[in-house]
Amino acid sequence: MEKKVSGKYGNSKGFAMMKGRVATVVLASVLLLGGGLTAQAQNSALTTCSQSAATAIPQNPNWKANAAEWQKLKGEITLYMTNDMGRNGYYDQKSIAELMGEMAGTVDPECVLAVGDIHHFNGVASTQDPLWLTNYEYVYSHPDLMLDWFPVCGNHEYRGNTQAFMDYGKVSRRWMMPAKYYTKVFDHEGTTIRVIFLDTTPLIDSYRKATEKYPDACKQDAEAQLSWLDETLKNAKEDWVIVVGHHPIYAYTEKKESERLDMQKRLLPILHKYNNVAIYACGHIHNFQHIQKKGDNIDYVVNSSSSLARPVKPIDGTVFCSSADGFSVFTVDKKQLRMSMIDKDGKIIHTVLKVKK
């Protein structure tokens, strides 16, 4: 059954409301004391991380030069996609988060698709883990990022408490994760797009077998998820359908080939069955890749890390690749779907274009 989740709440320019008592007290203390908590050992760790993650940073001078392009990213529906970002604001995470906020004032995104590894390296222990503040709340603090965030687990979330990762919606009203896999339809005056969120870690055998490192992976019913995906695609009648999950189906990477082979074996027969999937988009590899396979109508897209990127090179079917870090923007209109790759300078470096015939 499709789970309904709420859309934007109130005024998207407002501040996120924290409902958990501990989160509220901690955040209030940081605001009052200028980022310093000293009473407990845990809080002193928060102080060190929060000072780097929460401090406002100067705007990248290249943003202004590239901002004229941003208007073309605004569609009838606009969605952000980010992943592989959780590094306590370090590397390029905070600057890319600020770029996302600045650009949001122009493109007015409906929400953020957060496609795994929000928390490196061992996930979170609970809904009150300090990493929620240093990896997420302090970093994505721009007023124009007070949107609904629709997450999925990455492999790093599976090294921690995946239930707490879902339950964070009880603490932060931005966090919209009704299940480990789910679907959401966005509709604007008759233009529709269905986003299908997959939980890919349990679909890969190497994670299921590594029970000490990824204790929750083997507990998930992979066949139930695949049956649900089949039924969801069978009934999907929207203008556009995209599928997102943390792991790639095709990609250049030095990671185990068995990961992609498992994804291909389990997902491709279903994704091709109803001929209605436009794009499969993922993260995990920390660079941008756009791959098209001969005779396949689906575009396979790797979204880069929003903090720390890795080298990349072309493989069979590569249309574009880049070792830049950044994020992506989906621009949705009735007859056209675009997925634009944005680097840390705010430049559109590549666009995946789908056009209705």
C-alpha positions in Angstrom: 0.0 0.0 0.0 1.2 3.5 -0.8 1.9 5.5 2.3 0.7 9.1 2.1 3.0 11.7 3.5 2.5 15.4 3.9 3.8 18.0 1.5 5.3 21.3 2.4 4.3 22.5 5.8 3.2 26.1 6.4 5.7 28.6 5.2 8.8 26.9 3.7 10.8 30.0 4.7 10.3 29.3 8.4 12.5 27.4 10.8 12.3 23.7 11.4 10.4 22.7 14.5 12.2 20.2 16.8 9.7 18.1 18.7 12.1 15.9 20.8 12.9 17.3 24.2 16.6 16.7 24.1 17.0 18.0 20.6 15.1 21.1 21.6 17.2 21.8 24.7 20.5 21.1 22.9 19.6 23.4 20.0 18.3 26.2 22.2 21.5 25.9 24.3 23.7 26.2 21.2 21.8 29.3 20.0 22.0 30.9 23.4 25.6 30.1 24.1 26.9 30.7 20.6 27.6 27.1 19.8 29.1 26.1 23.2 27.9 23.2 25.4 30.3 22.3 28.1 28.4 20.4 30.8 28.8 16.8 29.5 31.4 15.0 27.6 28.9 14.3 24.8 28.1 18.0 24.7 31.7 19.0 24.4 31.9 16.9 21.3 28.9 18.7 20.0 30.6 22.0 20.6 33.6 21.1 18.5 31.6 19.8 15.6 28.8 22.5 15.7 31.2 25.4 15.5 32.5 24.2 12.1 29.1 23.0 10.8 26.9 25.8 12.0 29.1 28.8 11.3 27.9 30.9 8.4 30.4 30.8 5.5 31.0 33.4 2.9 29.2 32.9 -0.4 31.3 31.4 -3.2 31.9 34.2 -5.7 31.2 31.9 -8.6 27.5 31.5 -7.4 26.7 35.0 -8.6 28.3 34.4 -12.0 26.3 31.2 -12.5 23.0 32.3 -10.9 21.6 33.6 -14.2 21.3 29.9 -15.2 19.3 28.9 -12.2 16.0 30.2 -13.4 15.9 27.5 -16.1 15.8 24.9 -13.3 12.4 26.0 -12.1 9.6 23.8 -13.5 6.0 23.1 -12.8 7.5 20.8 -10.1 11.1 21.1 -8.9 12.8 18.6 -6.7 16.3 18.5 -5.1 18.4 15.4 -4.8 21.4 15.0 -2.4 23.3 12.1 -1.0 26.6 10.9 0.6 26.9 14.2 2.4 27.2 13.4 6.2 30.6 14.7 7.2 29.8 17.1 10.0 29.9 20.1 7.6 33.5 19.4 6.5 35.0 19.2 3.1 32.4 20.9 0.8 29.3 19.8 2.7 28.5 23.1 4.4 29.2 25.2 1.3 27.1 23.0 -0.9 24.3 23.1 1.6 24.4 26.9 1.5 24.4 26.8 -2.3 21.3 24.6 -2.2 19.7 27.2 0.1 20.6 30.2 -2.1 19.4 28.4 -5.3 16.2 27.4 -3.6 15.2 31.1 -3.5 15.1 31.0 -7.3 13.9 27.5 -8.2 11.5 26.9 -5.3 12.0 23.2 -4.8 9.1 21.1 -3.5 11.3 18.9 -1.4 14.7 17.3 -1.0 15.2 13.6 -2.0 18.0 12.4 0.4 19.3 9.2 -1.2 21.3 7.6 1.6 24.5 8.0 3.6 23.3 11.1 5.3 25.5 9.9 8.2 29.0 8.6 7.6 30.4 6.3 8.9 28.4 4.2 11.3 24.9 5.6 10.9 23.1 6.9 14.0 22.6 5.2 17.3 19.3 6.9 18.2 17.0 9.8 17.3 19.0 11.9 19.7 22.4 11.0 18.4 24.6 14.2 18.1 25.2 13.4 14.5 21.7 14.6 13.7 22.8 18.0 14.6 26.3 18.1 13.2 25.5 16.2 10.0 22.1 17.6 9.3 20.4 20.3 11.4 23.3 22.6 11.7 24.4 22.1 8.1 21.1 22.4 6.3 20.0 25.4 8.3 19.3 27.8 5.4 15.7 29.2 5.7 14.9 28.0 2.2 15.9 24.4 3.0 13.1 24.2 5.6 11.3 21.7 3.2 10.1 18.2 3.4 13.1 15.8 3.1 12.3 12.3 1.8 15.2 10.0 2.7 16.3 6.4 2.1 18.9 4.4 3.9 22.4 4.0 2.5 24.9 1.4 3.4 26.3 3.6 6.2 22.9 3.9 7.8 22.8 0.1 7.9 25.9 0.2 10.1 23.8 1.9 12.7 20.2 1.9 13.9 18.0 2.0 10.9 14.8 2.3 12.9 16.1 5.5 14.5 16.9 6.8 11.0 13.2 6.4 10.2 11.9 7.6 13.5 13.7 10.9 13.3 10.5 12.3 11.9 9.2 12.3 15.5 11.9 14.9 16.3 12.2 17.0 13.1 9.2 18.0 11.1 11.3 18.1 8.0 12.0 14.4 8.0 9.5 12.4 6.0 10.3 8.7 6.0 7.2 6.5 6.5 9.0 3.2 5.7 12.3 1.9 4.4 10.8 1.8 0.9 7.8 3.9 -0.2 6.5 6.1 -3.0 5.3 9.7 -3.2 3.4 11.5 -6.0 3.9 15.2 -6.6 1.1 17.0 -8.5 0.9 20.6 -9.7 -2.1 21.6 -11.8 -2.3 18.3 -13.5 1.5 17.7 -14.0 2.4 14.6 -12.0 5.6 12.7 -11.1 5.9 9.6 -9.0 9.1 9.0 -7.1 9.7 5.5 -5.9 12.2 5.2 -3.0 14.0 1.9 -2.8 15.9 0.4 0.1 18.9 -1.1 -1.9 21.3 -2.3 0.8 19.2 -5.5 1.5 19.1 -6.2 -2.3 22.8 -6.8 -2.3 24.1 -10.2 -1.0 27.4 -9.0 0.4 25.6 -6.7 2.9 23.1 -9.4 3.9 26.0 -11.8 4.6 28.0 -9.2 6.7 25.7 -9.5 9.7 28.1 -8.0 12.3 28.8 -4.9 10.2 25.3 -4.5 8.7 23.1 -6.2 11.3 19.8 -5.0 9.9 20.4 -5.9 6.3 19.6 -9.6 6.5 16.4 -8.9 8.5 14.8 -7.2 5.6 12.4 -9.1 3.3 14.0 -8.3 -0.1 11.3 -10.3 -2.0 8.5 -8.4 -0.4 10.2 -5.1 -1.5 10.5 -6.4 -5.1 6.9 -7.5 -5.2 5.8 -4.1 -3.9 7.9 -2.4 -6.6 6.3 -4.5 -9.3 2.8 -3.7 -8.1 3.7 0.0 -7.7 5.0 0.3 -11.2 2.1 -1.7 -12.6 -0.3 0.9 -11.2 1.7 4.0 -11.9 -0.2 6.3 -14.3 1.7 9.6 -13.7 3.3 11.7 -16.4 6.7 10.7 -15.1 8.1 7.9 -12.9 11.6 8.0 -11.4 13.1 5.4 -9.1 15.8 6.4 -6.6 17.9 4.2 -4.4 21.4 4.5 -2.8 23.2 1.9 -4.9 23.9 2.0 -8.7 22.7 -0.4 -11.3 25.4 0.7 -13.7 28.4 2.8 -12.8 32.2 3.2 -12.9 33.5 2.3 -9.5 36.2 0.4 -7.8 33.6 -1.1 -5.4 32.7 -4.7 -5.8 31.2 -5.7 -9.1 28.9 -8.1 -7.3 27.0 -5.0 -6.0 26.0 -3.9 -9.5 25.3 -7.5 -10.6 22.9 -8.1 -7.7 21.1 -4.8 -8.5 20.9 -5.7 -12.2 19.6 -9.2 -11.5 16.9 -8.1 -9.0 15.8 -4.8 -10.3 16.1 -4.6 -14.1 13.4 -7.2 -14.9 10.9 -5.2 -12.9 12.1 -1.7 -14.0 11.7 -2.8 -17.7 8.4 -4.6 -17.2 5.9 -1.7 -17.6 8.1 0.6 -19.8 7.2 3.6 -17.6 10.5 4.4 -15.7 12.3 7.4 -17.0 15.3 7.6 -14.7 17.0 5.4 -12.1 19.0 7.8 -9.9 21.4 6.8 -7.1 24.4 7.9 -5.1 27.1 5.8 -3.4 29.9 6.4 -5.8 30.7 10.0 -5.0 30.8 11.4 -8.5 28.4 12.3 -11.4 27.7 9.7 -14.0 25.0 9.5 -16.8 24.8 6.1 -18.5 22.6 4.9 -21.3 22.5 1.3 -22.4 21.7 0.3 -26.0 18.0 -0.7 -26.4 17.2 0.6 -22.8 14.8 3.5 -22.4 15.9 4.1 -18.8 18.7 6.7 -18.1 21.0 5.5 -15.2 22.3 8.5 -13.2 24.7 8.6 -10.4 24.4 11.8 -8.3 27.6 13.0 -6.8 28.4 13.3 -3.1 27.3 16.6 -1.5 30.6 16.8 0.5 33.5 14.7 -0.8 33.9 13.5 -4.4 36.0 10.7 -5.9 37.7 10.2 -9.3 35.7 8.8 -12.2 36.2 7.6 -15.8 33.9 6.5 -18.6 32.6 3.0 -19.0 30.4 1.4 -21.7 27.4 3.6 -22.1 28.7 6.6 -20.4 27.2 9.9 -21.7 28.8 12.1 -19.2 30.9 11.8 -16.0 32.6 14.3 -13.7 34.5 14.0 -10.4 32.9 17.3 -9.2 30.9 17.2 -6.0 27.5 18.8 -5.7 23.8 17.9 -6.0 21.1 17.5 -8.7 17.8 19.2 -9.5 14.8 17.6 -11.2 12.7 20.0 -13.3 9.3 18.5 -14.1 6.9 19.7 -16.8 4.1 17.9 -18.6 6.1 17.0 -21.7 9.7 17.3 -20.4 11.7 15.9 -17.4 15.2 17.2 -16.7 17.8 16.1 -14.1 20.5 18.8 -13.9 23.8 18.2 -12.2 25.0 21.1 -10.2 28.7 21.5 -9.1 29.8 23.4 -5.9 30.2 26.6 -7.9 26.5 26.5 -8.8 27.2 25.7 -12.4 24.9 23.3 -14.4 27.5 20.9 -15.7 25.2 18.3 -17.4 21.5 17.7 -17.9 19.7 14.4 -18.4 16.7 15.2 -20.7 13.6 13.1 -21.2 10.9 14.2 -23.6 7.4 12.8 -24.1 6.8 11.7 -27.7 
